[in-house]
């Protein structure tokens, strides 16, 4: 997976005029925005950092300024997605699992969260996949209000939660469809369709069939991981990236299926400048003159070699050539066949754009003596504390090319 971001699109990208900046995060604490949700009631976007942060969500206004933070005392592992219902409930998806080793994942939820800091309470549901652990970064609410999770894999899947998840046990998800490779976020559109994004593209799914009926490339972003509704235009969506001081861009939703760039594609290369016709003609003339000069030199060399051969033949036999005028033997030059060189280095430069994360950065649960820590002798619970403060427990990553060359002594050339 891993780059980042790295990593990531081709010449099929939307033209620059199709993407415009809506706002830019200015808060230095927002460094890895990995989930995004529009809150029309407060006229702000909720966003969250992924692994390595504590349990908190940021409310950011349309001017890019953070209006407040809602904190909750939960031992989060890898928060990757946000989703908001029409009645104001905000879901926070702790669903990342890069190594696919988690026994279960957790979704926290808050009814109309505030930007005044919050009281630290939370409620949550735990889920398990029916076919083993998966990494996921995308979550959305279906038309029936049920949570849907989209896995981030080469062969992705769409899973749905039970209609009424239990808060006292682990709920099993159900796989209901396939998804494109490496989906990093999702959002339910006003008309019921679903928009999925990868690092390099966005596609729109038919809600009942969960099949794509439109797809297009997205503008290049360092590590594009978020998508959300536009504040006013239902025909557009907002996309964002991890990183410091990153902008949120708004783009038009695709209306047809275009060529889908690879999820880990690279940014398009800079266009090759075209030479001026007059300069090109001049350069061709220079090349022509150079070619003529080279041919003349080659012909002269051939003539010189032929003349040398004729003189050598007239000089007598090879045996005679070894004697000087006095009849004494003359030493022969020794042929030097020493070869200096090294094997050409491998010219392959593989590129890996999967976003790198480290589970070593996961925050530790509150320790004894810290806010939210359990009483002495009791282990921290992965369960929620409801907004009344009551806890609910349960079990549950040139050298230069040295081409071979023959070294000969200079005197060998004229002998």
URDAKA-V277191 format. One record per pair of residues at least 24 apart in sequence whose C-alpha atoms are under 6 Angstrom apart, sorted by the first residue. I is the first residue (numbers start at 0). GAP is how many residues later the second one is. D is the distance in Angstrom with one decimal. If there is no record, write none. Layout:
BEGIN
i | gap | d
I | GAP | D
I | GAP | D
END
This chain:
BEGIN
i | gap | d
0 | 353 | 3.1
0 | 354 | 5.3
1 | 351 | 5.3
1 | 352 | 2.2
1 | 353 | 3.2
1 | 354 | 4.3
2 | 350 | 3.3
2 | 351 | 3.4
2 | 352 | 3.3
2 | 353 | 5.8
3 | 219 | 5.4
3 | 349 | 4.9
3 | 350 | 4.8
3 | 351 | 3.1
3 | 352 | 5.9
4 | 217 | 4.6
4 | 218 | 4.0
4 | 348 | 5.7
4 | 350 | 5.7
5 | 216 | 5.7
5 | 347 | 4.7
6 | 215 | 6.0
6 | 259 | 5.9
6 | 346 | 4.7
7 | 256 | 5.2
7 | 257 | 3.9
7 | 258 | 3.5
7 | 259 | 5.0
8 | 191 | 5.4
8 | 256 | 4.3
8 | 257 | 4.5
8 | 258 | 4.4
9 | 257 | 5.6
9 | 258 | 4.8
10 | 257 | 5.1
12 | 204 | 4.8
12 | 205 | 5.9
12 | 206 | 5.9
13 | 203 | 5.8
13 | 204 | 6.0
13 | 205 | 5.9
17 | 233 | 6.0
18 | 231 | 5.7
18 | 232 | 4.9
19 | 229 | 5.4
19 | 230 | 5.5
20 | 227 | 5.9
20 | 228 | 4.4
21 | 226 | 5.6
21 | 227 | 5.5
22 | 41 | 5.3
22 | 224 | 5.6
22 | 225 | 5.4
23 | 40 | 5.1
23 | 222 | 5.7
23 | 223 | 3.9
23 | 224 | 5.9
24 | 39 | 5.0
24 | 220 | 5.1
24 | 221 | 5.7
25 | 38 | 5.9
25 | 219 | 5.5
30 | 212 | 4.9
30 | 213 | 4.8
31 | 210 | 4.3
31 | 211 | 5.4
32 | 209 | 4.9
33 | 46 | 5.2
33 | 191 | 5.5
33 | 192 | 5.9
34 | 45 | 5.6
34 | 46 | 4.1
34 | 47 | 5.0
34 | 191 | 5.5
35 | 46 | 5.6
35 | 190 | 5.8
35 | 192 | 5.9
36 | 45 | 5.9
36 | 46 | 5.8
36 | 191 | 5.5
49 | 28 | 5.5
49 | 29 | 4.8
49 | 30 | 5.4
50 | 27 | 4.2
50 | 311 | 5.8
51 | 309 | 4.8
51 | 310 | 4.6
51 | 311 | 5.6
67 | 47 | 4.1
67 | 48 | 5.9
68 | 46 | 4.9
68 | 48 | 5.2
69 | 45 | 5.3
69 | 47 | 4.5
69 | 48 | 5.0
70 | 46 | 5.6
70 | 47 | 5.4
70 | 49 | 5.7
71 | 48 | 3.9
71 | 49 | 5.5
72 | 47 | 5.0
74 | 290 | 4.9
76 | 285 | 5.7
79 | 57 | 4.9
80 | 56 | 5.8
80 | 57 | 5.6
80 | 58 | 5.9
82 | 57 | 5.6
87 | 24 | 5.0
94 | 41 | 5.7
95 | 39 | 5.4
95 | 40 | 5.2
95 | 41 | 5.9
96 | 38 | 4.3
97 | 37 | 5.4
99 | 33 | 5.0
99 | 34 | 5.0
99 | 35 | 5.7
100 | 32 | 6.0
103 | 24 | 4.8
120 | 264 | 5.5
120 | 265 | 5.6
120 | 266 | 4.7
121 | 262 | 5.9
121 | 263 | 5.2
121 | 264 | 5.0
121 | 265 | 5.6
122 | 261 | 5.0
122 | 262 | 5.9
122 | 263 | 4.9
123 | 260 | 5.6
124 | 42 | 5.4
125 | 44 | 5.0
126 | 43 | 5.4
126 | 44 | 4.6
126 | 45 | 5.6
127 | 44 | 4.9
128 | 43 | 6.0
128 | 44 | 5.3
136 | 47 | 5.1
136 | 48 | 5.8
137 | 46 | 5.5
137 | 47 | 3.9
137 | 48 | 5.2
138 | 47 | 5.8
139 | 46 | 5.9
139 | 47 | 5.3
139 | 48 | 6.0
151 | 30 | 4.4
151 | 31 | 5.1
152 | 28 | 5.5
152 | 29 | 5.0
153 | 27 | 4.4
153 | 28 | 5.9
154 | 26 | 5.5
155 | 24 | 5.8
155 | 25 | 5.5
183 | 41 | 5.0
184 | 41 | 5.3
184 | 42 | 6.0
186 | 41 | 5.9
197 | 65 | 6.0
198 | 25 | 4.9
198 | 64 | 5.6
199 | 63 | 5.6
213 | 40 | 5.6
213 | 41 | 5.3
213 | 42 | 4.2
213 | 43 | 4.3
214 | 39 | 5.6
214 | 42 | 4.4
214 | 43 | 5.5
215 | 38 | 5.7
215 | 42 | 5.3
335 | 72 | 5.5
338 | 67 | 5.0
340 | 61 | 5.5
340 | 63 | 4.6
341 | 60 | 5.7
355 | 41 | 5.3
356 | 40 | 4.7
357 | 39 | 4.5
END
